[in-house]
């Protein structure tokens, strides 16, 4: 069934729900017919996932083992890995990929929290008809969301979601708790789909969108070698955030003027340290730059699963961390691309080598940008960075934003800047796309410092862009974490006289 057909069925199924809560304020500034502050009664009166289940009183079971189909971990961890692998195999760009991860994470979080409580729900809280399995709810929410956004046929190498779904549910004893949990999970997925309808997501995956054509000028971003790919997903900048009030709400200040000493310092630093043929950059710095060429969706979702396993987090806490990581990153992606396409500042390869312009010109014209007009910088024909330059504007650095957000997320979750977070990255001695190298970051500052350095050493960012990214990422995370995923105080016990 294609996505349009699924959405038509979804809207029909939820029309009564939407009508019952229409007119109230939507969660976190979104526009939708479904809103927070409402508790929905659920009575399972339909087949779930094409299966029927025997009524009974068996309580939910903990699922914590891997198998031939399922990854290791509890059910939230398992379906996080299945989701991340599905999203990345589909060919999403990294900031685009977090949008899809947020759909799944938000649905899973709301399903689990609706049953186990303890934290503020995202969207309307769902009240099951009776005792319900939180594992079944998490599985159903993840599965229904994934098959909606990634219908068959899926990309080669994608996980077999149907087999994983059958195996996941088979590990839970049949009975009313399982049936009720599945009902909660399905409703959580439906709420997510309805809440995010019209959010700006654009198909096909990885697509570009038009940009206003600007006259060549010093400092203007141009398409970059070697592939001169079109602008990467400018439409993400216009997506509806999950928690932020708008993508441009935290717009950073502009990059330094080309006449400033800050520009001169940054230009000369990346020209020297970031060159493919640099004799100043050390072997260790080269490896660190390459470490961060790994896919960040895979990196940080693996980090959260490792974190959850090493600390034996409960299902509820794992679901909360899952949502924190991916929804904050999704909001950060909107804020990042909003800033990037607002400033459209040139990448180092364009500033340092004016001859790097695509032969025959690009969407901005046939001539190169004028040089910066600063006598303290010296262009160099043929200069190339260590890493391939991503196909979106320079400022602020996206890796700085995402990694700073993750530092804030894990620091907030732990209530400490001492995070001891292990992250997997690219090992230059391994196969393409591997995550075989690991680094452990003792503090939030360690992670933020390295990501700024790494992008300079890679030759793809000026230092001020990395620093602006770190500042923006921290601001996005702080805002989101103040307004979502917060603990709910237990009601005070009444005293009987």
C-alpha positions in Angstrom: 0.0 0.0 0.0 1.5 3.4 -0.9 1.9 6.2 1.5 -1.1 8.2 0.2 -3.4 5.2 0.6 -2.1 4.6 4.1 -2.6 8.2 5.1 -6.2 8.2 3.8 -7.0 5.1 5.9 -5.2 6.7 8.9 -7.1 10.0 8.7 -10.4 8.0 8.4 -9.5 5.9 11.4 -8.6 9.0 13.5 -11.4 11.3 12.4 -13.3 10.6 15.6 -10.2 11.2 17.7 -9.4 14.4 15.9 -12.9 15.7 16.2 -13.0 15.0 20.0 -10.0 17.3 20.6 -10.3 19.8 17.8 -9.8 23.4 18.7 -7.4 22.9 21.6 -3.8 24.1 21.6 -1.4 21.7 19.8 1.7 20.4 21.5 4.9 22.4 21.4 3.6 25.0 18.9 2.5 22.6 16.2 -0.7 22.9 14.2 -2.8 19.8 14.4 -6.3 18.5 15.3 -4.8 16.4 18.1 -3.4 18.0 21.2 -1.8 17.4 24.5 -3.9 17.7 27.7 -6.3 15.0 26.6 -6.4 11.3 27.7 -7.8 9.0 25.1 -9.6 5.8 26.1 -8.6 2.7 24.1 -10.5 -0.5 23.8 -8.9 -2.9 21.4 -11.7 -3.9 19.0 -9.6 -4.6 15.9 -6.9 -6.9 14.5 -3.4 -5.7 15.1 -0.7 -6.2 12.5 -2.9 -8.8 10.8 -3.0 -11.0 13.9 -5.6 -11.8 16.6 -4.6 -12.4 20.2 -6.2 -14.4 23.0 -7.5 -12.4 25.9 -5.9 -13.1 29.2 -4.2 -11.6 32.2 -0.5 -12.4 31.5 1.6 -9.3 32.4 4.1 -7.8 30.0 7.5 -9.5 29.7 10.9 -7.9 29.5 12.7 -8.5 26.2 16.4 -8.3 26.4 18.0 -10.8 24.1 19.0 -10.8 20.4 18.3 -13.4 17.8 18.9 -14.2 14.2 16.5 -11.4 13.2 16.5 -9.0 16.1 19.4 -7.0 17.3 20.5 -7.2 21.0 18.9 -5.1 23.7 15.5 -4.4 25.1 12.6 -3.9 22.7 13.3 -0.1 22.4 17.0 -0.7 21.6 16.1 -3.4 19.1 13.7 -1.2 17.2 16.0 1.8 17.4 18.6 -0.2 15.5 16.1 -1.5 13.0 14.9 2.1 12.5 18.4 3.5 12.1 19.4 0.8 9.6 16.1 1.3 7.6 16.5 5.1 7.5 20.2 5.0 6.4 19.7 2.3 3.9 16.9 4.3 2.3 19.5 6.9 1.3 18.6 9.7 3.5 21.0 12.5 4.1 22.1 12.9 7.7 20.0 15.8 8.8 17.1 14.4 6.7 17.6 11.0 8.4 17.0 12.5 11.9 13.6 13.7 10.8 12.6 10.1 10.1 14.2 8.8 13.3 12.2 11.4 15.2 9.0 10.0 13.8 9.8 6.6 15.2 11.3 7.8 18.4 8.5 10.1 19.3 5.9 7.4 18.6 7.8 4.8 20.7 8.3 7.3 23.6 4.7 8.3 23.7 3.5 4.6 23.6 5.8 3.6 26.5 5.1 6.7 28.6 1.4 6.4 28.1 1.6 3.0 29.9 4.4 3.5 32.4 4.2 7.3 33.0 6.9 9.3 34.7 7.5 11.8 32.0 5.6 14.3 30.0 4.1 12.7 26.9 4.6 14.0 23.4 1.2 14.5 21.9 -2.0 13.3 23.6 -1.5 10.7 26.3 -3.2 7.3 25.5 -5.0 5.5 28.2 -5.2 1.7 27.6 -8.4 -0.1 28.4 -6.6 -2.1 31.1 -3.1 -3.3 32.0 -0.9 -3.1 28.9 2.5 -4.4 27.8 4.9 -1.5 27.3 7.1 -3.8 25.2 4.3 -4.6 22.9 3.4 -0.9 22.7 7.0 0.0 21.8 7.2 -2.7 19.1 3.9 -1.8 17.5 4.7 2.0 17.5 8.0 1.5 15.9 6.8 -1.0 13.3 3.7 1.0 12.3 5.7 4.2 11.9 8.4 2.6 9.9 6.2 0.7 7.4 4.2 3.9 6.9 7.3 6.1 6.0 9.2 3.2 4.4 6.7 1.1 2.5 7.8 -1.9 0.4 9.8 -2.4 -1.6 12.6 -1.1 0.6 16.2 -0.4 -0.3 18.5 -3.4 -0.7 20.0 -4.4 2.6 17.2 -2.9 4.7 16.1 -4.9 7.7 13.1 -7.3 7.2 10.7 -5.3 9.3 7.9 -7.8 9.0 10.0 -10.7 10.2 11.4 -8.6 13.1 7.8 -7.6 14.0 6.6 -11.2 14.1 9.6 -12.3 16.2 9.3 -9.4 18.6 5.7 -10.0 19.4 6.2 -13.8 19.6 8.4 -13.2 22.6 5.5 -11.7 24.5 2.9 -14.1 25.9 -0.5 -13.7 24.4 -3.2 -12.1 26.5 -4.9 -8.9 27.2 -1.8 -7.1 28.3 -0.2 -7.8 25.0 -3.3 -6.9 23.0 -3.8 -3.7 25.0 -0.1 -2.7 24.5 -0.3 -3.3 20.8 -3.4 -1.0 20.7 -1.5 1.7 22.5 1.5 1.4 20.2 -0.6 1.5 17.1 -2.5 4.6 18.3 0.8 6.3 19.2 2.1 5.7 15.7 -1.2 7.1 14.2 -0.9 10.2 16.4 2.6 10.8 15.1 1.6 10.4 11.5 -1.4 12.7 11.9 0.5 15.3 13.9 3.3 15.4 11.3 1.1 15.5 8.3 2.1 18.6 6.3 5.2 19.1 8.3 7.3 19.9 5.2 8.8 16.5 4.6 9.7 16.3 0.9 10.0 13.3 -1.4 11.8 11.6 -2.9 14.4 11.0 -0.2 17.5 13.0 -0.6 15.9 15.5 -3.0 16.9 19.1 -3.4 14.6 22.2 -3.7 14.9 25.5 -5.4 17.0 28.4 -4.0 16.9 32.0 -5.1 19.7 32.8 -7.5 22.1 35.3 -6.2 24.7 37.2 -8.2 28.3 36.0 -7.6 29.9 37.9 -4.7 32.8 37.4 -2.3 31.7 35.0 0.4 28.8 33.4 -1.5 28.5 29.6 -1.3 29.0 27.8 -4.7 28.7 24.2 -5.6 31.9 22.4 -4.6 34.2 19.7 -6.1 34.6 17.0 -6.9 30.9 16.1 -7.8 29.3 19.6 -7.7 26.2 18.1 -6.2 23.0 20.3 -6.0 22.1 21.9 -2.7 21.4 19.3 0.0 17.8 19.2 1.2 17.1 23.0 1.6 13.5 22.1 2.3 14.4 20.8 5.7 14.9 24.4 6.8 11.2 25.0 6.3 10.0 21.9 8.2 7.9 22.2 11.3 10.1 21.6 14.3 9.0 19.2 17.0 9.6 21.4 20.1 11.3 24.6 18.8 8.9 27.4 17.9 10.5 27.8 14.5 13.7 26.9 12.6 15.0 30.5 12.6 14.2 31.1 16.2 17.8 30.6 17.3 19.5 32.0 14.2 23.2 32.6 15.0 24.9 35.9 14.3 26.5 36.3 10.8 30.0 34.9 10.1 32.9 37.3 10.4 33.4 40.1 7.9 35.9 39.2 5.2 37.9 42.3 6.2 38.2 41.1 9.8 41.2 39.5 11.6 38.9 36.7 12.6 38.4 35.8 9.0 42.1 36.0 8.2 42.9 33.7 11.1 40.2 31.1 10.2 41.1 31.2 6.5 44.8 30.6 7.1 44.2 27.9 9.7 42.0 25.7 7.5 44.2 26.3 4.5 47.2 24.9 6.4 45.7 22.2 8.6 42.8 21.2 6.4 44.7 20.7 3.1 44.7 17.2 1.6 48.5 17.5 1.4 49.0 19.3 4.8 52.4 18.7 6.3 51.3 20.4 9.6 48.4 18.2 10.5 49.5 15.1 12.4 48.5 11.5 11.7 46.3 11.4 14.8 44.5 14.6 13.7 44.0 13.1 10.2 42.4 10.0 11.8 40.2 12.1 14.0 39.0 14.0 11.0 38.1 10.8 9.2 36.5 9.3 12.3 33.7 11.9 12.0 33.0 11.0 8.4 30.8 8.2 9.7 27.0 8.6 9.4 25.9 10.6 12.4 22.4 8.9 12.6 24.2 5.6 13.0 26.8 7.0 15.3 24.6 8.6 17.9 21.9 6.0 17.9 24.5 3.3 18.5 25.9 5.5 21.2 22.5 5.7 22.9 22.0 2.0 22.7 25.4 1.3 24.2 24.7 3.8 26.9 21.4 2.2 27.7 22.9 -1.3 27.8 25.9 -0.3 29.9 23.7 1.4 32.5 20.9 -1.2 32.3 18.3 1.4 31.6 14.7 0.5 32.0 12.4 0.4 29.0 10.9 3.8 30.0 14.3 5.5 30.4 15.6 4.0 27.2 12.5 5.3 25.3 13.0 8.7 26.8 16.7 8.9 25.8 15.8 7.6 22.3 13.3 10.5 21.9 15.7 13.0 23.4 18.5 12.1 21.0 16.5 12.0 17.8 13.9 14.7 18.3 16.6 17.2 19.5 18.7 16.2 16.5 15.7 16.7 14.2 15.0 20.1 15.5 18.7 20.9 15.3 18.6 19.9 11.6 15.9 22.4 10.9 17.7 25.1 12.8 21.0 24.3 11.1 19.8 24.3 7.5 17.7 27.4 8.2 20.9 29.2 9.2 23.0 27.7 6.4 20.6 28.7 3.6 20.1 32.1 5.2 23.7 33.0 5.2 24.9 30.9 2.3 28.5 31.4 3.2 31.3 29.9 1.1 33.2 26.8 1.9 37.0 26.8 2.3 37.6 25.2 -1.1 35.8 28.0 -2.8 37.5 30.8 -0.8 40.9 29.3 -1.1 40.8 28.1 -4.7 38.8 30.4 -7.0 39.4 28.0 -9.9 37.4 25.2 -8.1 34.2 26.5 -9.7 32.4 23.9 -11.8 33.5 24.1 -15.4 30.8 26.0 -17.3 29.5 27.6 -14.2 26.8 26.5 -11.7 23.4 27.7 -10.6 24.9 31.1 -9.7 26.6 31.9 -13.0 29.6 31.1 -15.0 32.2 33.2 -13.3 33.9 32.6 -9.9 33.1 34.7 -6.9 35.3 37.7 -6.4 38.1 37.1 -3.9 37.7 38.4 -0.4 39.7 41.6 -1.1 41.8 41.0 2.0 45.6 41.3 1.4 46.2 39.1 4.5 44.8 36.0 2.8 46.4 34.3 -0.2 44.4 32.1 -2.6 45.9 28.9 -3.8 45.0 27.3 -7.1 44.4 23.5 -6.9 43.9 23.5 -3.1 41.7 20.7 -1.9 40.5 19.6 1.6 41.3 16.3 3.2 37.6 15.4 3.2 35.0 15.7 0.5 33.1 19.0 1.1 29.4 18.3 1.9 26.9 19.9 -0.6 25.4 22.5 1.6 26.6 26.0 2.8 29.4 26.5 5.3 27.9 28.3 8.3 27.2 27.0 10.9 28.9 23.6 10.9 26.2 20.8 11.1 28.5 18.4 12.8 29.1 21.0 15.5 25.4 21.4 16.0 24.6 17.7 16.2 27.5 16.8 18.5 26.9 19.7 20.8 23.2 18.7 21.0 24.3 15.1 21.9 26.7 16.4 24.6 23.8 18.4 26.1 21.3 15.5 25.8 23.6 13.0 27.6 24.7 15.6 30.1 21.1 16.5 30.9 20.1 12.8 31.1 22.9 12.1 33.6 22.7 15.5 35.4 26.4 15.9 34.9 29.0 17.2 32.4 30.9 14.0 33.1 29.3 11.8 30.4 32.0 9.1 29.6 30.2 8.6 26.3 31.6 6.1 23.8 31.1 6.9 20.1 31.8 4.7 17.1 33.3 6.3 14.1 35.1 5.6 10.8 38.3 3.6 10.9 40.5 4.5 7.8 42.0 1.0 7.9 38.6 -0.7 7.6 36.0 -1.1 4.8 34.0 1.9 3.5 31.2 3.1 5.8 32.5 1.2 8.8 32.0 2.2 12.4 34.9 0.2 13.7 36.8 2.9 15.6 35.7 4.1 19.0 36.5 7.1 21.2 35.2 7.7 24.7 34.6 11.3 25.7 34.9 12.0 29.4 33.1 15.3 29.4 30.6 17.4 27.3 33.5 19.8 26.6 35.7 17.1 25.3 33.2 16.1 22.7 32.5 19.7 21.6 36.2 20.6 21.4 37.0 17.6 19.2 34.2 18.1 16.7 35.3 21.7 16.1 38.9 20.7 15.6 38.0 17.7 13.4 36.1 19.7 10.8 39.0 22.2 10.6 41.5 19.3 10.2 39.2 17.8 7.5 39.3 21.1 5.6 35.6 21.4 5.3 34.9 24.2 7.9 36.4 27.3 9.4 36.8 27.3 13.2 34.2 30.0 13.7 31.7 27.8 11.9 32.3 24.9 14.2 32.1 27.2 17.2 28.8 28.7 16.0 27.5 25.2 15.4 28.4 24.2 19.0 26.6 27.2 20.4 23.5 26.6 18.2 23.4 22.9 19.1 23.5 23.6 22.8 20.8 26.2 22.5 18.5 23.9 20.6 19.0 21.1 23.1 18.5 23.3 26.1 15.3 24.6 24.7 13.9 21.2 23.7 14.9 19.6 27.0 13.2 22.4 29.0 10.0 21.9 27.1 9.8 18.2 26.5 10.6 14.8 28.1 10.5 16.3 31.6 9.7 14.3 34.7 6.1 14.4 35.9 5.7 14.8 39.6 3.8 12.0 41.3 0.4 13.1 42.8 0.7 13.9 46.5 -0.9 11.3 48.7 -4.1 12.4 50.4 -4.0 12.4 54.2 -7.0 10.8 55.8 -8.1 12.5 59.1 
